[in-house]
Amino acid sequence: MAADLSQIVKAYDVRGVVPEQWDESLAELFGIAFAQVTGADAIVVGHDMRPSSPGLSRAFARGAAARGVDVTEIGLCSTDQLYYASGALDLPGAMFTASHNPAQYNGIKMCRAGAAPIGQDTGLAEIRELAERWLESGAPEPVATPAGAITSRDTLEDYAAHLRSLVDLSAIRPLKVVVDAGNGMGGHTVPTVLTGLPLTLVPMYFELDGTFPNHEANPLDPANLVDLQKRVREEGADIGIAFDGDADRCFVIDEQGDPVSPSAITALVAARELARNGGTGSVIHNLITSRSVAEVVRENGGTPIRTRVGHSFIKAEMAAEGAIFGGEHSAHYYFKDFWNADTGMLAALHVLAALGGQEGPLSALVAQYDRYVGSGEINSTVADQKARLAAVRAAYEDRDDVTLDELDGLTVASAEWWFNVRPSNTEPLLRLNAEARDEATMAKVRDEVLAIIRG
């Protein structure tokens, strides 16, 4: 196929429509390139429930094996289960998934041994260059190496045992938990991870189906939480949990059916991880998480460290700082005890342990971590990102009551509010996030900035 790799090799992964943009022949080339760039003797490969995933995954394994690499196939798994295998087996890994994207998409998330991320600057650009060269020449250069072995291994029980070794749920009060797996990989992992705990599990859409017959497996879109919210209220449940398609992110709904902000979850888990570590340690958060996060981290003896948006920045900071935990506004949660990788399942276990370890409802528990009013992310299409960003800066830079920084886009902060405007790397958009102590102040700041952006 005449593939345009610039369209499918993104900042952190491979992603595109199958078979129009990529197929098994290209997956095989990616497997060969992955073997060459990592220089590994052995790798681990897993895949999600999309119809195209088994074939793409097997083609990638064939490519790597043809370069003399032994391949352990763990089959159906969540992305964090693949990270578990990469960490526990100390092997580079490849996960075939398009996460929350629609059914016609697929992709590859790759990591080095110990679940260390592979992005544009850490091997992905080289993998793309090799694949492009071989597409142009018609075939990779031959090698005189005996083929590696391809073997199967089930890691689900070991993955579940590892997670449960990190959070003690044995003494919690009984809880009723509604879980919406969105026909994604949560339907595969949740029953094994939660079995035997004092939980009444109400499953929704646990059937693995990569055509997503009920709703998109993207809980960031409020439309995809409606079924879960309704079911939590109907069941009189203590909590609702939604996973995205590859089950590496979790979203939480309280007993009233209201979504809990990922910033509040970040703060709650940070407090628990700091307690586990004797009240010391660094916690990473990106610059559009709530101010609550840094406050809670300091109150619990920790050091908050602010980063740019994007999981490669979080993972890099986690490693550089030896941080114990990291959280993002997008509901990715990273743990030192999980090879600095993100796992929504471990975050969910922390929330269940916190809820079940006290008598109050979830809404009361998270209120102490949810102290401000946020706008959520608001996108504006603009003709000139730089010019509009400069206009925002000009409107605020001479004010005495604010500070400005450009860690990622432009952040303007006062004692009562802050906002961040940052350009999209892939579309002609500016993204605004604003937060304040109360709704009226947030709305005023939000509308002022939007008027400049859209002026």
C-alpha positions, 0 to 999 in steps of 0.5 A, a space after each residue: 500500500 502507498 502509505 503516508 506515514 506522516 499522517 499516522 505516526 503521531 507524537 506518542 504513537 501510531 494511529 490511523 484508519 485500517 486498511 485505508 491508512 495502514 494494514 498488516 504489511 505495514 504492521 510487519 515493517 513496524 515490527 522489524 523497525 521496532 526490533 532494530 531500534 530497540 536492539 532487543 533480543 525479546 519483546 512483548 506484544 498485546 492487543 485490544 478487542 478491535 476487529 483488526 487488532 489480532 491480525 495487526 499484532 501478529 504481523 508485527 510479531 512476525 516482523 520482529 521474529 524475522 529479525 531474530 527477536 523472541 516474541 511473547 504474545 499476551 493476546 487480549 489486554 488493556 494498555 496498562 496490562 501491556 505496561 505491566 508485562 513490559 515492566 515485570 518481564 523487563 522487555 520492550 512492548 507494543 500494544 495494538 489499540 486506538 484507545 478511544 478512537 472510533 472502530 475503523 481506527 487502530 494504532 500502536 503504543 510502544 515502550 522500551 523495557 520497563 515500560 519506558 515510553 517511546 515517542 518522537 524523540 525517543 525512537 518513534 521518529 527512527 521507526 518511522 524513517 526505517 519503515 518509510 525507507 523500506 516502503 520506498 525500496 520495496 523491502 527491508 535489507 535481509 539479515 543472516 539471523 535465525 528467526 526468533 520464537 513466537 510464544 503465548 503467555 497469559 499475564 492477566 492474573 499476575 497483573 491483577 495480583 500486582 495492582 492489588 498488592 499496591 492497594 489494600 481493599 480487604 478491610 473496606 466496607 461493602 460498596 456497590 460499584 457500577 462499571 461501564 467498560 464501553 465494550 472495551 478492555 475494562 470488560 476483560 480486566 475488571 472482573 479479574 482485578 475486582 474478584 473476591 473484594 467486598 464489592 457488588 459489581 454492576 457491569 455495563 457493556 462488558 462484552 468485548 466489541 471493537 465496533 462500540 455498539 453502545 457508545 464511543 469508549 471515550 469518557 472525556 465526552 460527557 455524552 458517553 457518561 450518560 448511561 453510567 450516570 443514569 445507572 448509578 442513580 437507578 441502582 443507588 450505587 456508591 460509585 460509578 467508574 468508566 474506562 476508555 477503550 484500552 482501559 488505561 484511563 478511568 473516570 469516576 461518577 459519585 453516588 448522585 450521578 455527578 462526574 468527579 473531576 480528574 483533578 480531584 481524583 489526582 489530589 485524592 490519590 496523591 494524598 494516599 500515595 504520600 501517606 504510603 511513602 511516609 508523607 514525602 515525595 514529589 507529585 507531577 501534575 500538568 499545568 491545567 490540573 486544578 490548583 487544588 492538586 498542588 495545595 493538597 500535595 503540599 498539605 500532605 508533605 509532598 512537593 508538587 511539580 508542574 509540567 507541560 500537557 502530554 504524557 511523554 512530559 509527565 513520564 519524563 518528569 516522573 523518571 527525572 524527579 523520582 516522583 511517586 505519582 502523577 496525574 493529568 486533567 485527562 484522567 491519566 494517572 501515573 505511578 512510580 510503583 507501576 514503572 512510572 506508567 499510567 494505569 486507570 485501574 490502580 487509580 480506581 482501586 485507590 478511590 474504592 479504598 478511600 471511599 470504603 475506608 470511611 462512612 461518608 458518600 463519595 461526593 462528601 469525600 471528594 469535596 475536600 479535593 475539589 475547591 475551585 470552579 473550572 471551565 473545562 477545555 474550550 477550543 477556538 478555531 483561529 486563523 493565526 495561533 501566534 497572533 491571537 496568543 500575542 493578543 491575549 498576552 498584550 491584554 494582561 502583561 502590564 497588570 500588576 496583580 497577575 503573573 505570566 509564564 510560557 511553560 506551555 502556551 501562556 498561563 496568566 494567574 492572579 490570587 483568585 483565578 488563572 487561565 491557560 491558552 495553548 495551541 494545538 500541535 495538529 489543528 488550527 485551534 487555541 485551547 482555553 482552560 480557566 479556573 477561579 474560586 467561584 462560578 461568577 469569577 471563572 465565567 468573567 475570566 473565561 468570557 474575557 479571554 474568549 473575546 480576545 481569542 475570537 476577536 
